[in-house]
Amino acid sequence: MGQMSGRAIAAGGTGAPRPSRQISIVLRPADQAAPPAEPPAREPVRGPADPGSPFAEIQRELDAMVGLEKVKALIYEIYALLHISGLRSAAGLAVGPQVYHMIFSGNPGTGKTTVARIVAKLFQKMGVLPKGHLIEVERADLVGEYIGHTAQKTREMVRKALGGVLFVDEAYSLARGGEKDFGKEAIDTLVKAMEDYKNQFVLILAGYPNEIDMFLLSNPGLPSRFPIRIDFPDYTVDQLVRIAELMAKERDYELQPQAIEKLRQHLAERKRNSLLPFSNARYVRNTIEKAIRHQAVRLLNLYGTGQPGRQELMTIRAEDLRWDAEDA
């Protein structure tokens, strides 16, 4: 994804005999009224039903993403806080200052950049940020080649992000070079910018979970400046297959059942045997794009200058799913 933007299915009963249960009966006097029955528990509503709500469009974008239920719930918590803070302010109640700088922790391809764009849009809709745009940067965009150059480059990126979100991908790479590396200067400049431009932009640092933890230890002032941490879990095999089907559908392709099963088996083995962090939806996207190229070659060889049928042009077969040796 995100980026990619995903849903759960309840399973039915098995038909097996139920185990016996011990039932306790309490006899109470006839004149003693029974306590009122508690209403049945209801599932919490994650989003407002009103289509005119500022969150309605945000919710549609979140719902289009496979999985990430805890991520979606936290985004809704942020919306709820912003909404209720507005109501408190209108009622003349105190509204304390809020800091919205965030840490996004997760492996590649788990939707971090897509969710960052959604967060930027949410802050714009709720009046926290006037522009709501996203500036995505990495180490090369912040770190210069000589003393003073890094601070200049970093400040320039911060200025571009004012009114929106500055998203630093693989942020831990700024701390990898040691004390004499210019990455430390970028960190110090970002920390100063958070004070100089307080409430004028939101800084999101993203990266692998372990590396992000180490990065936060590189500067004593960092952890307390990021009160919101969102952990992005790896997708399950079923979720990755669903993502693949959605990616194909967006391109007017569809996977044959045999192709889906082949993909499922490959993903399960790939996740099980991979020594490096699995790239999740990014890996699936690359797989689908390769399959489309392989399908094109197959159809050209089969039909030559002829015209395949519409369904044939749409169908990805199992033979179109092939992986390089390093992916097998």
HUWO-V474733 format. One record per backbone hydrogen bond with DSSP energy under -0.5 kcal/mol. NH is the residue of the N-H (numbers start at 1). CO is the residue of the C=O. E is the energy in kcal/mol with one decimal. If there is no record, write none. Layout:
NH,CO,E
NH,CO,E
This chain:
2,3,-3.0
5,3,-0.7
23,21,-0.5
24,22,-0.5
27,25,-0.6
32,29,-1.6
33,31,-0.7
46,44,-0.6
53,50,-1.9
56,53,-1.6
57,53,-0.5
58,54,-0.5
59,55,-3.0
60,56,-1.9
61,57,-1.9
62,58,-2.4
63,59,-3.0
64,60,-1.3
65,62,-1.6
66,4,-0.5
66,6,-0.6
72,68,-2.6
73,69,-2.3
74,70,-2.0
75,71,-2.1
76,72,-2.0
77,73,-1.8
78,74,-2.1
79,75,-2.1
80,76,-2.9
81,77,-2.5
82,78,-2.3
83,79,-2.9
84,80,-2.8
85,81,-2.3
86,82,-1.7
87,83,-1.8
88,84,-2.7
89,85,-2.4
90,86,-2.1
91,87,-1.5
92,89,-1.5
93,88,-3.0
102,203,-2.1
103,228,-2.3
104,205,-3.1
105,103,-0.6
105,230,-2.6
106,104,-0.5
106,207,-2.4
107,232,-0.6
110,107,-0.8
115,111,-2.5
116,112,-2.1
117,113,-1.9
118,114,-1.7
119,115,-2.8
120,116,-2.3
121,117,-2.1
122,118,-2.4
123,119,-2.5
124,120,-1.8
125,121,-2.5
126,122,-2.0
127,124,-1.2
128,123,-2.2
129,123,-1.5
131,163,-1.8
132,163,-2.7
135,165,-3.0
136,134,-0.6
137,135,-0.5
137,167,-3.0
141,138,-1.4
142,138,-0.7
142,139,-1.6
143,139,-2.8
149,146,-1.7
150,146,-0.8
152,148,-1.6
153,149,-2.5
154,150,-2.9
155,151,-2.5
156,152,-1.8
157,153,-1.9
158,154,-2.2
159,155,-2.5
160,156,-1.9
161,157,-1.4
162,158,-0.8
162,159,-0.7
163,200,-3.7
164,161,-2.6
165,133,-2.9
166,202,-2.7
167,135,-3.0
167,165,-0.6
168,166,-0.6
168,204,-2.9
169,137,-2.7
169,167,-0.8
171,168,-0.7
171,206,-2.5
173,170,-1.9
174,171,-2.0
175,172,-1.7
176,173,-0.9
178,175,-0.6
181,178,-1.2
184,181,-1.1
186,182,-1.4
187,183,-2.0
188,184,-2.5
189,185,-2.2
190,186,-2.3
191,187,-2.4
192,188,-2.2
193,189,-2.3
194,190,-1.9
195,191,-0.8
195,192,-0.7
196,192,-2.9
197,193,-2.8
198,195,-1.1
200,197,-2.4
201,197,-0.6
202,164,-2.1
204,166,-2.9
204,202,-0.5
205,102,-2.2
205,203,-0.5
206,168,-2.7
207,104,-1.7
212,208,-2.5
213,209,-1.9
214,210,-1.9
215,211,-2.5
216,212,-2.2
217,213,-0.8
217,214,-0.6
218,215,-1.8
219,216,-0.6
222,219,-2.2
223,216,-0.6
223,219,-0.5
225,222,-1.7
226,222,-0.5
226,223,-1.3
228,101,-1.3
229,227,-0.6
230,103,-3.0
231,229,-0.5
232,105,-3.5
232,230,-0.5
233,231,-0.7
240,236,-2.3
241,237,-2.4
242,238,-2.2
243,239,-2.4
244,240,-2.3
245,241,-2.3
246,242,-2.2
247,243,-2.7
248,244,-2.4
249,245,-2.4
250,246,-2.3
251,247,-0.8
251,248,-0.8
252,249,-1.9
253,248,-2.7
254,314,-2.5
256,316,-2.5
260,256,-2.4
261,257,-2.3
262,258,-2.1
263,259,-2.5
264,260,-2.6
265,261,-2.3
266,262,-2.1
267,263,-2.7
268,264,-2.2
269,265,-2.1
270,266,-2.8
271,267,-2.8
272,268,-1.8
273,269,-2.3
274,270,-1.5
281,109,-2.1
282,279,-1.8
283,279,-0.6
283,280,-0.6
284,280,-1.9
285,281,-2.6
286,282,-2.1
287,283,-2.1
288,284,-2.5
289,285,-2.5
290,286,-2.1
291,287,-2.3
292,288,-2.1
293,289,-1.6
294,290,-2.6
295,291,-2.5
296,292,-2.0
297,293,-2.0
298,294,-2.3
299,295,-2.7
300,296,-2.3
301,297,-2.4
302,298,-1.8
303,299,-3.0
304,300,-2.1
306,303,-2.7
308,306,-0.6
313,309,-2.1
314,310,-1.1
315,311,-1.3
316,254,-2.9
317,315,-0.6
320,317,-1.4
321,317,-0.6
321,318,-1.2
322,320,-1.0
327,324,-1.3
328,324,-1.1
328,325,-0.5
